[in-house]
Amino acid sequence: MNLKIVELLNERGKVVQEIGQQKIKHGIKRFDPVREREVLDMIANVNEGPFETSTLQHIFKTIFQASLELQEDDHRKALLVSRKKKPDNTIVKVKNDIVLGDGSQSFIMGPCAVESYEQVRAVAQAMKQQGLTMMRGGAFKPRTSPYDFQGLGYEGLQILREVANEFDLAVISEILNPNDVERSLEYVDVIQIGARNMQNFDLLRTVGQVNKPVLLKRGLSATIEEFINAAEYIISQGNDQIILCERGIRTYEKATRNTLDISAVPI
């Protein structure tokens, strides 16, 4: 009898996997609380003992949880960004001999916003003296207030490129609009996707189609799953040169700007 129970559970597991694949295909959430409640109510209606209804419901809740984990495991296996799909570390080739992901320590420095040629050159010169090789700078700035400085746009990108060429630095800068991606390629070595654009799916698809590394910042309140799936949008278009940036998330705490989610680092 015990062997029969095992056999039936495994048969159920196969059906669960098939249902999970269909849910992914049609964009349906894997967890269905209404359906789960219906099954538990059915058990209460048909149970004639000797087991208590609460005991059987507890067993089925465990089966439900195991089934959900089985579907989620299949989903993770299907993701191109998954360790199960590609166990080796991704080595991102930024520029010439500048790489990320090989285990060496790297720093990305630079001004929050590009304000002038003189400002950027002074920063670049100081970076070069310290042996730093990657410079970031904001030319397009997504501000909370529409009245705040929004960046110099393409003029800012031109300044970054000119100064970077002088000091042999790589350029990292944020692009906000999918229509600006192609034009920006001549100025940047790495395209940055900011936290506010982590789920700008048109932008993610567009940068996934270019031959440039992408630095993807975690959204303001994004879960790990949402963060990983944002990267999946990029890699699904063919670009696997992705740098994940844990920039901190918004929590109930207002005393600090961002709260660093330490648990995200090993993931």
Summary of the structure (lengths in Angstrom):
residues: 267
radius of gyration: 24.6
end to end distance: 41.6
largest distance: 83.1
contacts: 730
relative contact order: 0.08
helix: 46%
strand: 12%
